[in-house]
């Protein structure tokens, strides 16, 4: 949790809050790819990219 706290502080202090949605979407998509790598859904997810 320390990493997320430091990241949030960095974004707030440097006035880069517009990066927060981009980071969140990247983390969600990365997690989706990792979780679906060995499943039946994998071919459908890879066609999106």
PDB file of N, CA, C and O in Angstrom, chain B, residues numbered from 101:
ATOM      1  N   UNK B 101       0.820  -1.201   0.000  1.00  0.00           N
ATOM      2  CA  UNK B 101       0.000   0.000   0.000  1.00  0.00           C
ATOM      3  C   UNK B 101       0.859   1.259   0.000  1.00  0.00           C
ATOM      4  O   UNK B 101       0.401   2.329  -0.400  1.00  0.00           O
ATOM      5  N   UNK B 102       2.091   1.130   0.444  1.00  0.00           N
ATOM      6  CA  UNK B 102       2.989   2.283   0.487  1.00  0.00           C
ATOM      7  C   UNK B 102       3.205   2.847  -0.913  1.00  0.00           C
ATOM      8  O   UNK B 102       3.264   4.063  -1.098  1.00  0.00           O
ATOM      9  N   UNK B 103       3.322   1.960  -1.891  1.00  0.00           N
ATOM     10  CA  UNK B 103       3.553   2.403  -3.274  1.00  0.00           C
ATOM     11  C   UNK B 103       2.393   3.254  -3.772  1.00  0.00           C
ATOM     12  O   UNK B 103       2.603   4.301  -4.385  1.00  0.00           O
ATOM     13  N   UNK B 104       1.172   2.806  -3.509  1.00  0.00           N
ATOM     14  CA  UNK B 104      -0.003   3.551  -3.972  1.00  0.00           C
ATOM     15  C   UNK B 104      -0.119   4.907  -3.271  1.00  0.00           C
ATOM     16  O   UNK B 104      -0.534   5.896  -3.874  1.00  0.00           O
ATOM     17  N   UNK B 105       0.252   4.935  -2.001  1.00  0.00           N
ATOM     18  CA  UNK B 105       0.217   6.199  -1.265  1.00  0.00           C
ATOM     19  C   UNK B 105       1.235   7.185  -1.855  1.00  0.00           C
ATOM     20  O   UNK B 105       0.931   8.362  -2.048  1.00  0.00           O
ATOM     21  N   UNK B 106       2.439   6.689  -2.137  1.00  0.00           N
ATOM     22  CA  UNK B 106       3.455   7.557  -2.731  1.00  0.00           C
ATOM     23  C   UNK B 106       3.065   8.000  -4.137  1.00  0.00           C
ATOM     24  O   UNK B 106       3.298   9.148  -4.516  1.00  0.00           O
ATOM     25  N   UNK B 107       2.475   7.098  -4.906  1.00  0.00           N
ATOM     26  CA  UNK B 107       2.030   7.445  -6.255  1.00  0.00           C
ATOM     27  C   UNK B 107       0.956   8.527  -6.204  1.00  0.00           C
ATOM     28  O   UNK B 107       1.004   9.487  -6.974  1.00  0.00           O
ATOM     29  N   UNK B 108      -0.004   8.379  -5.308  1.00  0.00           N
ATOM     30  CA  UNK B 108      -1.070   9.369  -5.182  1.00  0.00           C
ATOM     31  C   UNK B 108      -0.503  10.715  -4.754  1.00  0.00           C
ATOM     32  O   UNK B 108      -0.920  11.755  -5.265  1.00  0.00           O
ATOM     33  N   UNK B 109       0.453  10.702  -3.811  1.00  0.00           N
ATOM     34  CA  UNK B 109       1.078  11.950  -3.366  1.00  0.00           C
ATOM     35  C   UNK B 109       1.830  12.612  -4.512  1.00  0.00           C
ATOM     36  O   UNK B 109       1.759  13.829  -4.685  1.00  0.00           O
ATOM     37  N   UNK B 110       2.547  11.818  -5.290  1.00  0.00           N
ATOM     38  CA  UNK B 110       3.269  12.354  -6.445  1.00  0.00           C
ATOM     39  C   UNK B 110       2.313  13.003  -7.438  1.00  0.00           C
ATOM     40  O   UNK B 110       2.554  14.118  -7.902  1.00  0.00           O
ATOM     41  N   UNK B 111       1.230  12.305  -7.762  1.00  0.00           N
ATOM     42  CA  UNK B 111       0.271  12.843  -8.727  1.00  0.00           C
ATOM     43  C   UNK B 111      -0.372  14.130  -8.218  1.00  0.00           C
ATOM     44  O   UNK B 111      -0.603  15.064  -8.986  1.00  0.00           O
ATOM     45  N   UNK B 112      -0.656  14.169  -6.931  1.00  0.00           N
ATOM     46  CA  UNK B 112      -1.307  15.348  -6.368  1.00  0.00           C
ATOM     47  C   UNK B 112      -0.352  16.539  -6.292  1.00  0.00           C
ATOM     48  O   UNK B 112      -0.731  17.658  -6.639  1.00  0.00           O
ATOM     49  N   UNK B 113       0.873  16.310  -5.846  1.00  0.00           N
ATOM     50  CA  UNK B 113       1.836  17.402  -5.686  1.00  0.00           C
ATOM     51  C   UNK B 113       2.260  17.958  -7.033  1.00  0.00           C
ATOM     52  O   UNK B 113       2.395  19.172  -7.191  1.00  0.00           O
ATOM     53  N   UNK B 114       2.471  17.082  -8.005  1.00  0.00           N
ATOM     54  CA  UNK B 114       2.947  17.518  -9.311  1.00  0.00           C
ATOM     55  C   UNK B 114       1.816  17.960 -10.245  1.00  0.00           C
ATOM     56  O   UNK B 114       2.062  18.302 -11.401  1.00  0.00           O
ATOM     57  N   UNK B 115       0.591  17.952  -9.749  1.00  0.00           N
ATOM     58  CA  UNK B 115      -0.590  18.352 -10.540  1.00  0.00           C
ATOM     59  C   UNK B 115      -0.758  17.476 -11.783  1.00  0.00           C
ATOM     60  O   UNK B 115      -1.057  17.969 -12.870  1.00  0.00           O
ATOM     61  N   UNK B 116      -0.560  16.169 -11.601  1.00  0.00           N
ATOM     62  CA  UNK B 116      -0.678  15.218 -12.704  1.00  0.00           C
ATOM     63  C   UNK B 116      -1.855  14.262 -12.474  1.00  0.00           C
ATOM     64  O   UNK B 116      -1.774  13.080 -12.807  1.00  0.00           O
ATOM     65  N   UNK B 117      -2.925  14.771 -11.915  1.00  0.00           N
ATOM     66  CA  UNK B 117      -4.068  13.908 -11.618  1.00  0.00           C
ATOM     67  C   UNK B 117      -4.714  13.336 -12.867  1.00  0.00           C
ATOM     68  O   UNK B 117      -5.448  12.350 -12.782  1.00  0.00           O
ATOM     69  N   UNK B 118      -4.460  13.930 -14.023  1.00  0.00           N
ATOM     70  CA  UNK B 118      -5.017  13.393 -15.266  1.00  0.00           C
ATOM     71  C   UNK B 118      -4.381  12.046 -15.613  1.00  0.00           C
ATOM     72  O   UNK B 118      -4.915  11.316 -16.448  1.00  0.00           O
ATOM     73  N   UNK B 119      -3.258  11.706 -14.992  1.00  0.00           N
ATOM     74  CA  UNK B 119      -2.619  10.412 -15.238  1.00  0.00           C
ATOM     75  C   UNK B 119      -3.304   9.272 -14.482  1.00  0.00           C
ATOM     76  O   UNK B 119      -3.147   8.110 -14.856  1.00  0.00           O
ATOM     77  N   UNK B 120      -4.048   9.579 -13.440  1.00  0.00           N
ATOM     78  CA  UNK B 120      -4.669   8.544 -12.607  1.00  0.00           C
ATOM     79  C   UNK B 120      -5.586   7.623 -13.408  1.00  0.00           C
ATOM     80  O   UNK B 120      -5.457   6.407 -13.266  1.00  0.00           O
ATOM     81  N   UNK B 121      -6.507   8.122 -14.244  1.00  0.00           N
ATOM     82  CA  UNK B 121      -7.358   7.199 -15.008  1.00  0.00           C
ATOM     83  C   UNK B 121      -6.561   6.325 -15.976  1.00  0.00           C
ATOM     84  O   UNK B 121      -6.908   5.164 -16.195  1.00  0.00           O
ATOM     85  N   UNK B 122      -5.500   6.877 -16.551  1.00  0.00           N
ATOM     86  CA  UNK B 122      -4.681   6.096 -17.476  1.00  0.00           C
ATOM     87  C   UNK B 122      -3.999   4.953 -16.735  1.00  0.00           C
ATOM     88  O   UNK B 122      -3.964   3.825 -17.227  1.00  0.00           O
ATOM     89  N   UNK B 123      -3.459   5.239 -15.558  1.00  0.00           N
ATOM     90  CA  UNK B 123      -2.785   4.208 -14.768  1.00  0.00           C
ATOM     91  C   UNK B 123      -3.772   3.136 -14.334  1.00  0.00           C
ATOM     92  O   UNK B 123      -3.449   1.948 -14.368  1.00  0.00           O
ATOM     93  N   UNK B 124      -4.970   3.539 -13.925  1.00  0.00           N
ATOM     94  CA  UNK B 124      -5.976   2.577 -13.478  1.00  0.00           C
ATOM     95  C   UNK B 124      -6.386   1.652 -14.615  1.00  0.00           C
ATOM     96  O   UNK B 124      -6.490   0.441 -14.416  1.00  0.00           O
ATOM     97  N   UNK B 125      -6.619   2.201 -15.799  1.00  0.00           N
ATOM     98  CA  UNK B 125      -7.010   1.382 -16.951  1.00  0.00           C
ATOM     99  C   UNK B 125      -5.890   0.419 -17.336  1.00  0.00           C
ATOM    100  O   UNK B 125      -6.151  -0.737 -17.671  1.00  0.00           O
ATOM    101  N   UNK B 126      -4.648   0.890 -17.289  1.00  0.00           N
ATOM    102  CA  UNK B 126      -3.525   0.016 -17.620  1.00  0.00           C
ATOM    103  C   UNK B 126      -3.395  -1.138 -16.631  1.00  0.00           C
ATOM    104  O   UNK B 126      -3.103  -2.265 -17.031  1.00  0.00           O
ATOM    105  N   UNK B 127      -3.607  -0.871 -15.358  1.00  0.00           N
ATOM    106  CA  UNK B 127      -3.532  -1.921 -14.345  1.00  0.00           C
ATOM    107  C   UNK B 127      -4.665  -2.929 -14.534  1.00  0.00           C
ATOM    108  O   UNK B 127      -4.444  -4.134 -14.413  1.00  0.00           O
ATOM    109  N   UNK B 128      -5.862  -2.454 -14.827  1.00  0.00           N
ATOM    110  CA  UNK B 128      -7.003  -3.360 -15.042  1.00  0.00           C
ATOM    111  C   UNK B 128      -6.772  -4.231 -16.260  1.00  0.00           C
ATOM    112  O   UNK B 128      -6.993  -5.441 -16.198  1.00  0.00           O
ATOM    113  N   UNK B 129      -6.330  -3.644 -17.374  1.00  0.00           N
ATOM    114  CA  UNK B 129      -6.082  -4.425 -18.583  1.00  0.00           C
ATOM    115  C   UNK B 129      -4.939  -5.425 -18.383  1.00  0.00           C
ATOM    116  O   UNK B 129      -5.012  -6.555 -18.864  1.00  0.00           O
ATOM    117  N   UNK B 130      -3.898  -5.016 -17.684  1.00  0.00           N
ATOM    118  CA  UNK B 130      -2.794  -5.927 -17.396  1.00  0.00           C
ATOM    119  C   UNK B 130      -3.244  -7.097 -16.537  1.00  0.00           C
ATOM    120  O   UNK B 130      -2.877  -8.243 -16.797  1.00  0.00           O
ATOM    121  N   UNK B 131      -4.031  -6.810 -15.524  1.00  0.00           N
ATOM    122  CA  UNK B 131      -4.562  -7.885 -14.679  1.00  0.00           C
ATOM    123  C   UNK B 131      -5.480  -8.819 -15.451  1.00  0.00           C
ATOM    124  O   UNK B 131      -5.462 -10.031 -15.237  1.00  0.00           O
ATOM    125  N   UNK B 132      -6.277  -8.260 -16.344  1.00  0.00           N
ATOM    126  CA  UNK B 132      -7.163  -9.082 -17.167  1.00  0.00           C
ATOM    127  C   UNK B 132      -6.370 -10.015 -18.069  1.00  0.00           C
ATOM    128  O   UNK B 132      -6.721 -11.184 -18.223  1.00  0.00           O
ATOM    129  N   UNK B 133      -5.306  -9.501 -18.662  1.00  0.00           N
ATOM    130  CA  UNK B 133      -4.471 -10.336 -19.526  1.00  0.00           C
ATOM    131  C   UNK B 133      -3.766 -11.436 -18.747  1.00  0.00           C
ATOM    132  O   UNK B 133      -3.659 -12.564 -19.227  1.00  0.00           O
ATOM    133  N   UNK B 134      -3.284 -11.119 -17.553  1.00  0.00           N
ATOM    134  CA  UNK B 134      -2.596 -12.118 -16.746  1.00  0.00           C
ATOM    135  C   UNK B 134      -3.564 -13.200 -16.282  1.00  0.00           C
ATOM    136  O   UNK B 134      -3.235 -14.386 -16.321  1.00  0.00           O
ATOM    137  N   UNK B 135      -4.748 -12.802 -15.845  1.00  0.00           N
ATOM    138  CA  UNK B 135      -5.718 -13.782 -15.346  1.00  0.00           C
ATOM    139  C   UNK B 135      -6.299 -14.649 -16.451  1.00  0.00           C
ATOM    140  O   UNK B 135      -6.633 -15.810 -16.213  1.00  0.00           O
ATOM    141  N   UNK B 136      -6.424 -14.108 -17.647  1.00  0.00           N
ATOM    142  CA  UNK B 136      -7.058 -14.849 -18.740  1.00  0.00           C
ATOM    143  C   UNK B 136      -6.040 -15.579 -19.615  1.00  0.00           C
ATOM    144  O   UNK B 136      -6.414 -16.169 -20.629  1.00  0.00           O
ATOM    145  N   UNK B 137      -4.784 -15.549 -19.246  1.00  0.00           N
ATOM    146  CA  UNK B 137      -3.752 -16.131 -20.088  1.00  0.00           C
ATOM    147  C   UNK B 137      -3.964 -17.631 -20.293  1.00  0.00           C
ATOM    148  O   UNK B 137      -3.766 -18.129 -21.401  1.00  0.00           O
ATOM    149  N   UNK B 138      -4.352 -18.340 -19.278  1.00  0.00           N
ATOM    150  CA  UNK B 138      -4.503 -19.781 -19.405  1.00  0.00           C
ATOM    151  C   UNK B 138      -5.944 -20.232 -19.538  1.00  0.00           C
ATOM    152  O   UNK B 138      -6.226 -21.422 -19.397  1.00  0.00           O
ATOM    153  N   UNK B 139      -6.849 -19.334 -19.799  1.00  0.00           N
ATOM    154  CA  UNK B 139      -8.258 -19.724 -19.841  1.00  0.00           C
ATOM    155  C   UNK B 139      -8.772 -19.795 -21.268  1.00  0.00           C
ATOM    156  O   UNK B 139      -8.050 -19.509 -22.224  1.00  0.00           O
ATOM    157  N   UNK B 140     -10.015 -20.177 -21.389  1.00  0.00           N
ATOM    158  CA  UNK B 140     -10.665 -20.296 -22.685  1.00  0.00           C
ATOM    159  C   UNK B 140     -10.953 -18.921 -23.283  1.00  0.00           C
ATOM    160  O   UNK B 140     -11.110 -18.795 -24.498  1.00  0.00           O
ATOM    161  N   UNK B 141     -11.023 -17.909 -22.458  1.00  0.00           N
ATOM    162  CA  UNK B 141     -11.367 -16.562 -22.897  1.00  0.00           C
ATOM    163  C   UNK B 141     -10.184 -15.857 -23.582  1.00  0.00           C
ATOM    164  O   UNK B 141     -10.372 -14.842 -24.251  1.00  0.00           O
ATOM    165  N   UNK B 142      -8.981 -16.390 -23.416  1.00  0.00           N
ATOM    166  CA  UNK B 142      -7.764 -15.737 -23.911  1.00  0.00           C
ATOM    167  C   UNK B 142      -7.825 -15.356 -25.392  1.00  0.00           C
ATOM    168  O   UNK B 142      -7.456 -14.228 -25.721  1.00  0.00           O
ATOM    169  N   UNK B 143      -8.270 -16.229 -26.306  1.00  0.00           N
ATOM    170  CA  UNK B 143      -8.296 -15.821 -27.719  1.00  0.00           C
ATOM    171  C   UNK B 143      -9.200 -14.615 -27.983  1.00  0.00           C
ATOM    172  O   UNK B 143      -8.910 -13.809 -28.867  1.00  0.00           O
ATOM    173  N   UNK B 144     -10.273 -14.487 -27.238  1.00  0.00           N
ATOM    174  CA  UNK B 144     -11.185 -13.368 -27.429  1.00  0.00           C
ATOM    175  C   UNK B 144     -10.585 -12.069 -26.907  1.00  0.00           C
ATOM    176  O   UNK B 144     -10.799 -11.006 -27.491  1.00  0.00           O
ATOM    177  N   UNK B 145      -9.833 -12.151 -25.806  1.00  0.00           N
ATOM    178  CA  UNK B 145      -9.206 -10.946 -25.261  1.00  0.00           C
ATOM    179  C   UNK B 145      -8.088 -10.479 -26.171  1.00  0.00           C
ATOM    180  O   UNK B 145      -7.934  -9.277 -26.387  1.00  0.00           O
ATOM    181  N   UNK B 146      -7.291 -11.419 -26.718  1.00  0.00           N
ATOM    182  CA  UNK B 146      -6.176 -11.027 -27.571  1.00  0.00           C
ATOM    183  C   UNK B 146      -6.650 -10.405 -28.877  1.00  0.00           C
ATOM    184  O   UNK B 146      -5.910  -9.632 -29.485  1.00  0.00           O
ATOM    185  N   UNK B 147      -7.861 -10.719 -29.324  1.00  0.00           N
ATOM    186  CA  UNK B 147      -8.352 -10.101 -30.540  1.00  0.00           C
ATOM    187  C   UNK B 147      -8.704  -8.630 -30.317  1.00  0.00           C
ATOM    188  O   UNK B 147      -8.766  -7.861 -31.275  1.00  0.00           O
ATOM    189  N   UNK B 148      -8.935  -8.231 -29.062  1.00  0.00           N
ATOM    190  CA  UNK B 148      -9.222  -6.833 -28.772  1.00  0.00           C
ATOM    191  C   UNK B 148      -7.998  -5.956 -28.961  1.00  0.00           C
ATOM    192  O   UNK B 148      -8.117  -4.756 -29.210  1.00  0.00           O
ATOM    193  N   UNK B 149      -6.833  -6.551 -28.845  1.00  0.00           N
ATOM    194  CA  UNK B 149      -5.599  -5.773 -28.929  1.00  0.00           C
ATOM    195  C   UNK B 149      -4.927  -6.039 -30.243  1.00  0.00           C
ATOM    196  O   UNK B 149      -3.865  -5.480 -30.517  1.00  0.00           O
TER     197      UNK B 149
END
